[in-house]
């Protein structure tokens, strides 16, 4: 049985990353916007084929680095290449 307040997480995260400042977001920033916990967010981001870590930064100049996540725009139709080699 699906909970009453259930909402699919991957589309929400994808939409947030696409419509953001286009500079990417950390897990903390995504958590603040969505309310999803960090463990769930990390699992979702690792499952998304279009999500990637764009860069790392040190928020306080030292300590543990923080990953900045982005999503790539996947083309709607990417045709399969032909088997024949073309001369250039």
PEBEL-V572453 format. One record per residue. N is the residue number from 1. PHI is phi in whole degrees, 0 to 359 (999 if undefined). PSI is psi in whole degrees, 0 to 359 (NA if undefined). Layout:
N_PHI_PSI / N_PHI_PSI
//
This chain:
1_999_134 / 2_274_136 / 3_296_156 / 4_295_323 / 5_264_12 / 6_292_137 / 7_220_137 / 8_301_131 / 9_277_320 / 10_301_313 / 11_297_326 / 12_293_314 / 13_295_315 / 14_300_315 / 15_297_318 / 16_297_316 / 17_290_326 / 18_286_322 / 19_267_2 / 20_287_199 / 21_290_1 / 22_67_17 / 23_251_359 / 24_90_171 / 25_215_151 / 26_275_167 / 27_298_323 / 28_298_318 / 29_293_320 / 30_295_319 / 31_300_317 / 32_296_325 / 33_279_324 / 34_259_328 / 35_88_358 / 36_285_145 / 37_285_162 / 38_294_324 / 39_297_314 / 40_297_317 / 41_298_316 / 42_296_319 / 43_297_316 / 44_295_314 / 45_298_321 / 46_290_335 / 47_276_340 / 48_281_121 / 49_290_341 / 50_259_4 / 51_260_142 / 52_209_159 / 53_274_118 / 54_279_320 / 55_196_170 / 56_240_147 / 57_214_159 / 58_259_108 / 59_298_329 / 60_243_16 / 61_86_347 / 62_204_179 / 63_90_212 / 64_277_137 / 65_286_152 / 66_248_133 / 67_277_140 / 68_252_118 / 69_265_142 / 70_225_167 / 71_236_148 / 72_261_146 / 73_279_117 / 74_271_130 / 75_294_148 / 76_293_318 / 77_231_110 / 78_244_98 / 79_294_149 / 80_290_137 / 81_292_150 / 82_286_157 / 83_282_337 / 84_284_139 / 85_274_137 / 86_259_144 / 87_277_138 / 88_258_NA
//
